[in-house]
């Protein structure tokens, strides 16, 4: 029975390896599109934009900061789903 379980686990691992079970992260352009739309700003008006990655509560995230006409924005998004986790303002 142990051998069968080990074989099943190994087969599943091999399948993931060969089929590419890694989650696809959003591109930088996709992330900017999401946050600019959520903030209701025109991308042409944005200055000082930056993006970084980190892990928050076990979730891989992008932190995006940018400025529009003197207002500073910060958005934190899930790198896979694009869900906005937090933002200011």
C-alpha positions, 0 to 999 in steps of 0.5 A, a space after each residue: 500500500 505504501 508503494 502505491 501511495 508513493 507511486 501516485 505521489 511521484 506520478 502527480 509530481 511528474 505530471 505537474 513538472 511536465 505540464 507546467 502547474 506553476 501559476 501564471 503571474 500578471 505582467 507589469 502592463 496588466 498590473 498597471 492597467 488594473 490599478 490605473 482603472 481602479 484609481 480612475 486615472 489616465 495612464 498618461 497623467 501618471 508619474 513616478 510609478 514603481 512596482 515591487 513584489 513581496 509575500 503578504 500573509 503567504 500570498 505573492 503580491 505586487 505593490 504599485 505606487 504612483 503619483 497623479 497631480 500631487 496625489 500619491 497612490 499605493 495599491 497591493 494586488 495578488 500577483 496571480 488573480 489581480 485582486 486588489 488587497 489594499 489601496 490608498 487613497 
